[in-house]
Amino acid sequence: MSLVNAEILFLIPLLAQVNEHAKLSMLRNATRLYQIFAGGSHSLLSNRQSRPALPALEQLIHLSDEEVQMHVGHYLICLMARMTKSSAC
């Protein structure tokens, strides 16, 4: 299994934790890990592979928790930087 496939397999269960029953601490940890593994400019995920995360991230950005919003926002900035070939991350 390649590293990219392993990263995708890791992130799918992580995203599944984002639901209405999740504790805030779990959401904070999930968004932080997603930011680390998928949000950096050196992410092994392509923009297309990142697409399944967008609905969950859309829900999370509306939470009234500053830490969750910060992690999601950073991920989105890095995603846009990759899409536009910018060096923002």
C-alpha positions, 0 to 999 in steps of 0.5 A, a space after each residue: 500500500 502506498 503512503 497516499 493510500 494509507 493517508 486516505 484510509 486514515 482520513 476517511 474514518 477521521 471524517 466519519 467522526 464529524 457528526 451531531 453526536 461528536 464531542 467537542 474534544 473529538 472535533 478539535 482533534 479530528 480537525 487538527 489531524 486533518 489539517 496536519 495530514 491533508 492541509 499542508 502545502 506538501 500534502 500527498 492528497 490531490 485536490 480531487 482526493 480532498 473533495 470528500 472532506 468538503 461537506 464535513 468541513 463545511 459543517 465544522 466551519 459553522 461551529 462556534 468553537 474558535 479552535 475548530 474554525 482555526 484548523 478548518 480555515 487553515 486547511 481551506 487556505 492551504 487547499 486554495 493555495 495548492 489549487 492556485 499554485 500559491 505559496 500561502 502555506 
